[in-house]
Amino acid sequence: MEWQLQDAKNQFSKVVQKARREGPQVVTLRGERAAVVLSARDYDTLRAGRPTLVDDLLGGPAWDDALADAVEVRAKTPSRDVAF
């Protein structure tokens, strides 16, 4: 079902109940699709099996020994000379 934003705001609990029973509810703003209200079950189904940001970062390319050594040396060397 499609809801105008003002109607969706005024009847939000009804929008949520319909999303749970009937499926995604489209909210429009000035006649254009602006948002979709999903049930938690539908959202979980969409997210299932997709990697998280952490998974993506940890799944990057492996560092070779030269790069790991360069990072290790860099971490111990100050980036600028600071006298106190």
Contacts in CASP RR format, 6 or more apart in sequence:
PFRMAT RR
TARGET T0000
AUTHOR 0000-0000-0000
METHOD contacts of the structure
MODEL  1
MEWQLQDAKNQFSKVVQKARREGPQVVTLRGERAAVVLSARDYDTLRAGR
PTLVDDLLGGPAWDDALADAVEVRAKTPSRDVAF
1 18 0 8 1.000
1 22 0 8 1.000
1 25 0 8 1.000
1 26 0 8 1.000
2 25 0 8 1.000
2 26 0 8 1.000
2 27 0 8 1.000
2 28 0 8 1.000
3 11 0 8 1.000
3 15 0 8 1.000
3 25 0 8 1.000
3 26 0 8 1.000
3 27 0 8 1.000
3 28 0 8 1.000
4 27 0 8 1.000
4 28 0 8 1.000
4 31 0 8 1.000
5 27 0 8 1.000
5 28 0 8 1.000
5 29 0 8 1.000
5 34 0 8 1.000
8 15 0 8 1.000
8 25 0 8 1.000
8 27 0 8 1.000
8 37 0 8 1.000
15 25 0 8 1.000
15 27 0 8 1.000
15 37 0 8 1.000
16 37 0 8 1.000
18 25 0 8 1.000
19 25 0 8 1.000
19 37 0 8 1.000
19 38 0 8 1.000
19 39 0 8 1.000
19 42 0 8 1.000
20 39 0 8 1.000
20 41 0 8 1.000
23 38 0 8 1.000
23 39 0 8 1.000
23 42 0 8 1.000
24 36 0 8 1.000
24 37 0 8 1.000
24 38 0 8 1.000
24 42 0 8 1.000
25 36 0 8 1.000
25 37 0 8 1.000
26 33 0 8 1.000
26 35 0 8 1.000
26 36 0 8 1.000
27 33 0 8 1.000
27 34 0 8 1.000
27 35 0 8 1.000
27 36 0 8 1.000
27 37 0 8 1.000
28 34 0 8 1.000
38 46 0 8 1.000
63 71 0 8 1.000
END
